[in-house]
Amino acid sequence: MNRRQALAIAVAGGLAGGVGIGVWRYKATPSIENADWLFELELPGPDGQVGRLSQHRGPLTVVNFWATWCAPCIEEMPELSSLHTEWQSGPAKFIGLAVDSPSQVRSHLVERPVSYPIAIIGAAGTELAKRLGASIDALPFTALIDSRGQVRRVKLGRIREEELRKWIKEES
């Protein structure tokens, strides 16, 4: 095989791989099942006390999957906390689901407390996020769920306060 043939094979392989990645990246999101199952979960909080997520459900519920090692997760937490405080008796409640270990979460929250409830879901969090519409295993992931258990909005990656305000306004 000469250099020209080797180069042609390499280019063809690269193009095929690029097309494959493009198809995978932009494939349609599978239909999202009803999320009532999420609120039936009983999970420990940072203090070790187990509670049912349904106690934190609102007319709209913002569910945010995060981890202590995830920089975008940490960046969005103060905004989530501020909105939770503002809307405690209003249109939306917030729940943080930590895809992390209890000791890491406790240490993190001592340094950076938040006003919304946190439950520890551990490594199972990425699979549960997929059930809510996450297309890949990545954090942060945020889902907005209505009172009927319908997932109304999802976002993979850092969410901003303005975006959440828009979601809540449009879905209220």
C-alpha positions in Angstrom: 0.0 0.0 0.0 1.4 3.4 -1.0 1.1 6.7 0.9 -1.7 7.9 -1.3 -3.8 4.8 -0.7 -3.1 5.0 3.1 -4.1 8.6 3.2 -7.3 7.9 1.2 -8.3 5.2 3.7 -7.5 7.4 6.7 -9.6 10.3 5.2 -12.5 7.9 4.4 -12.4 6.5 7.9 -12.3 9.9 9.5 -15.3 11.0 7.4 -17.3 7.9 8.4 -16.4 8.4 12.0 -17.4 12.1 11.9 -20.8 11.2 10.3 -21.4 8.6 12.9 -20.6 11.0 15.8 -22.9 13.6 14.1 -25.8 11.1 13.9 -25.2 10.1 17.5 -25.0 13.6 18.8 -28.1 14.9 17.0 -30.3 11.8 17.4 -33.9 12.5 18.5 -34.4 12.4 22.3 -36.4 9.4 23.3 -39.9 10.1 24.6 -39.8 10.8 28.3 -41.9 8.8 30.6 -44.1 10.3 33.3 -41.9 11.3 36.2 -44.2 10.5 39.1 -41.8 7.6 40.0 -39.2 10.2 41.0 -41.3 11.6 43.8 -41.8 8.1 45.3 -38.1 7.7 45.9 -36.8 7.8 49.4 -33.3 9.1 49.6 -30.9 10.2 52.4 -30.1 13.9 52.9 -26.7 15.1 53.8 -27.6 14.6 57.5 -28.3 10.9 56.8 -32.1 11.2 57.4 -34.1 9.4 54.7 -37.0 11.3 53.2 -39.4 10.9 50.3 -38.9 13.4 47.5 -42.7 14.0 47.3 -42.4 16.2 50.4 -40.5 18.7 48.2 -42.9 18.6 45.2 -44.6 21.8 44.0 -46.9 22.9 41.2 -43.7 22.9 39.2 -40.6 21.2 40.5 -37.0 21.9 39.4 -34.9 18.8 39.8 -31.2 19.5 39.5 -28.6 16.7 39.3 -25.2 17.8 40.4 -21.9 16.8 42.0 -19.2 18.4 44.1 -16.6 17.9 41.5 -18.7 19.5 38.7 -17.6 23.2 38.2 -20.8 24.2 36.3 -22.9 22.6 39.0 -21.2 24.7 41.7 -21.6 27.8 39.6 -25.4 27.4 39.2 -26.2 26.5 42.9 -26.3 30.0 44.3 -28.9 31.0 41.6 -31.0 27.9 42.3 -30.8 28.7 46.0 -31.9 32.3 45.4 -34.9 31.2 43.3 -35.9 28.6 45.8 -35.9 31.1 48.6 -38.0 33.5 46.4 -40.5 30.9 45.3 -40.8 28.7 48.4 -44.5 29.3 48.6 -44.9 30.1 44.9 -44.9 28.5 41.5 -41.9 26.2 41.9 -40.0 24.1 44.4 -36.4 22.9 43.9 -34.7 19.6 44.7 -30.9 19.0 44.3 -29.9 15.4 43.7 -26.3 14.8 44.4 -24.5 12.3 42.2 -21.8 12.0 44.8 -20.8 10.5 48.1 -22.5 11.6 51.4 -19.2 12.8 52.9 -18.3 14.9 49.9 -21.8 16.4 49.8 -21.7 17.2 53.6 -18.3 18.9 53.3 -19.4 20.9 50.2 -22.5 22.2 51.8 -20.7 23.3 54.9 -18.6 25.6 52.7 -21.4 26.5 50.3 -24.8 26.0 51.8 -28.0 26.2 49.8 -31.6 26.9 50.8 -33.2 24.1 48.8 -33.3 20.5 49.8 -30.5 18.1 48.8 -30.8 14.4 48.5 -28.0 12.0 47.8 -28.6 9.7 44.9 -25.0 8.6 44.2 -23.9 6.9 41.0 -27.5 5.9 40.2 -28.2 9.5 39.4 -27.0 9.4 35.9 -29.4 6.6 35.0 -32.3 8.4 36.6 -31.4 11.6 34.8 -31.6 9.6 31.5 -35.1 8.5 32.5 -36.0 12.2 32.7 -34.5 13.0 29.3 -30.7 13.4 29.7 -29.2 12.3 26.4 -25.7 11.4 27.9 -24.0 10.9 31.3 -23.1 14.4 32.1 -23.7 17.0 34.8 -25.4 19.3 35.6 -28.8 18.2 34.4 -32.0 20.0 35.2 -35.6 19.0 34.6 -38.8 20.9 35.2 -41.7 18.6 36.2 -45.3 19.7 36.5 -47.8 18.6 39.0 -49.0 15.8 36.7 -45.5 14.3 36.5 -44.9 15.5 33.0 -41.3 16.6 32.2 -41.9 20.0 30.7 -38.3 21.2 30.1 -34.8 19.7 30.4 -31.3 21.1 30.1 -28.0 19.4 30.1 -25.3 21.8 31.2 -25.3 24.9 33.4 -28.6 26.6 33.8 -28.9 30.3 34.5 -31.4 32.2 36.6 -32.9 34.0 33.7 -33.6 30.7 31.9 -35.3 29.2 34.9 -37.4 32.3 35.3 -38.5 32.0 31.7 -39.3 28.3 32.1 -41.4 28.9 35.2 -43.3 31.9 33.7 -44.1 29.9 30.5 -45.2 26.8 32.3 -47.2 28.4 35.2 
